[in-house]
Structure formats: C-alpha cells, structure tokens
C-alpha cells in the first residue's frame, strides 16, 4: 500500500490531532478582514537590525528584538516592538537580504494596523541588483493575481522599506520595496478552516481548487511547488475539503529573477530549459473542470491585466513592466486557441 493511500485512510484521525493541537492558538485570531490588508496602498515601514546577526544567530526559537516603525498615507509614524528571525532555505543561503519572520505580541499590536497578527513574513529582494525592486513588485503581483483567481489565498501588503543595516559601528541605509504576507493560521481562520500539516496526494484535494492552482502556476510559469509535499503550498482543511494555497513565487517565469533555476523532481531537472518556459504540472481531472477553469480565467482576463497595469508606475524599469504584460498575454493566447490549449495543457496532465 502506497504512502499516500495510507495517509488518505488516516486523514480524519490525523486531522483531528493536528487541528486540536492548533485550536488554542488559532481561536483568538480574527475572522473579519484585517485593517492591515484592507486596501492596496503602499505602507512605509522602517527597521534597524544586523543582517549578518539575523542570518547567523536566529532560528525557530531565537529572535532579535527591535522596533518596527510604520505609516500609511498621510498618517503620522507609529511604532511597536517586534521580534525578528530568519526563515527559508534557498533565499537564506543565496541572498544578501535574509528573509524575515516578524513576531508581534498581542499587547503591542493592539489598536494598531497590526492587531490580530502574531506572525508575518517580510519578503525582501534577494540581491543588491538594479532590478531587485522590480522583482519584488512582480512577485507581489503574483499574490494579487491569485486573489482574482481563487477565494482561498494569502493576503499581502506592499511596503516601502527603509532599512538601516547595522554593520559594526556603522549603519548602511537601504530604500527598497518588500511586502508582508499573512500567517497561514490567519488565512485558515479567515476562511473558517484549519491548517493541515500532513502530506496528502493532490487527487485527495479539492478538485476545482487544484485545477485553478495548476492553471495559475502555468500562467506565471512556476514549477517550484508541490501540493503533495506542501512545498511553497499550504493546505487548509475546510468543510471536509483539503484546499491548496500557493506562496513564494520568486522562481517563476513571470518574476524571472537572475537566480531562478528550473525545478528538479527526484534529482532530475524538468524538461524545460529556463524558468520562462511554461510547463503544466497539474494532475488528470474531469475534462469538465478544465473547461470550467479555462472559462473562469478568460472571464478574469481583464481584471488580471488591469491588476498589473495598476502597478505600472512602481516599476523602475519600464521594460520589466512590458515583459510582464506580454508574458501573461501569452498565457491567454493558449487559452483562446483550442489547439494550443489541448497541446500545452490538456495533453500535459500528470497521472502519477
């Protein structure tokens, strides 16, 4: 009997155990929309810490304490005490800026925009490069596009980040873009579900959401994910359904970072030559689902393209904006053409 088959049989029992343990920590999270994510305005934040120290001396249980200053629109600056630690694997080992987990005490967040948030991710550029900010804008846009595609998604907040990097006795200032991502427990609570921390085969997951997710990953040119192993994916258990929610898109073709590499499965590189080359990675499903989701995406075409256009002025390099628009338009050309749709998506479905 295969491991996924065994997991399917044990799923109700395992779910009870994992969600019961999480009950206490999730129950005090708000179900109402958070003030932090209520609009798409760019928030200004400021932090001071040592990038070297956070990479070397923090982990899941060790943090550094500092103050997060923040303001939105014409409001005055406010601040609260936060604890920071490093997170992630690839970016941590390969990037200049360490990816950050922000922890906030309930009493500190009270009556601020951060109320209801105990944990947040702060996504920063990887390298000190000219196109770093544009890469962040594109990755942030991937999250916003998924909001259009699916009702089950992570909320994000674009930030202008004034970072004072402590380097010995000196401070090195950085003015960069980043974005905040809500914690998976907040996502689950907002949906009325629970975070599921086990592996389960995609064919045991909600079919419609799996197809939506697979189409979306194909649209942005992403192969760096696994809904089975929860790689760059979180699973939420809601009304006896398992729902995959994607995150981390810096390796996708739409973002096209300088460090992006083609994904490997079982130590073998996928049959594409670069990350901009699309490859459908979804499993075989009822053909009616493909038709339904295809129609959904076509109906959302205007909203998807407009979401990108609304951020045009944030791009530092106009060619990056143009290439992003063109890349997404190429996806819709596949959907609009029956022959291309059959060749590039339907015939490429996985069976194992």
Secondary structure as GFF3:
##gff-version 3
##sequence-region A 1 352
A	DSSP	alpha_helix	3	27	.	.	.	ID=ss1
A	DSSP	three_ten_helix	35	37	.	.	.	ID=ss2
A	DSSP	beta_strand	43	49	.	.	.	ID=ss3
A	DSSP	alpha_helix	51	57	.	.	.	ID=ss4
A	DSSP	beta_strand	64	72	.	.	.	ID=ss5
A	DSSP	beta_strand	78	86	.	.	.	ID=ss6
A	DSSP	alpha_helix	90	94	.	.	.	ID=ss7
A	DSSP	beta_strand	100	103	.	.	.	ID=ss8
A	DSSP	alpha_helix	106	109	.	.	.	ID=ss9
A	DSSP	beta_strand	119	124	.	.	.	ID=ss10
A	DSSP	alpha_helix	132	149	.	.	.	ID=ss11
A	DSSP	beta_strand	156	167	.	.	.	ID=ss12
A	DSSP	beta_strand	170	182	.	.	.	ID=ss13
A	DSSP	alpha_helix	184	191	.	.	.	ID=ss14
A	DSSP	beta_strand	194	196	.	.	.	ID=ss15
A	DSSP	three_ten_helix	202	204	.	.	.	ID=ss16
A	DSSP	alpha_helix	207	220	.	.	.	ID=ss17
A	DSSP	beta_strand	233	238	.	.	.	ID=ss18
A	DSSP	beta_strand	241	246	.	.	.	ID=ss19
A	DSSP	beta_strand	264	265	.	.	.	ID=ss20
A	DSSP	beta_strand	268	269	.	.	.	ID=ss21
A	DSSP	alpha_helix	287	299	.	.	.	ID=ss22
A	DSSP	alpha_helix	301	309	.	.	.	ID=ss23
A	DSSP	three_ten_helix	312	314	.	.	.	ID=ss24
A	DSSP	alpha_helix	318	336	.	.	.	ID=ss25
A	DSSP	alpha_helix	338	344	.	.	.	ID=ss26
A	DSSP	three_ten_helix	346	348	.	.	.	ID=ss27
###
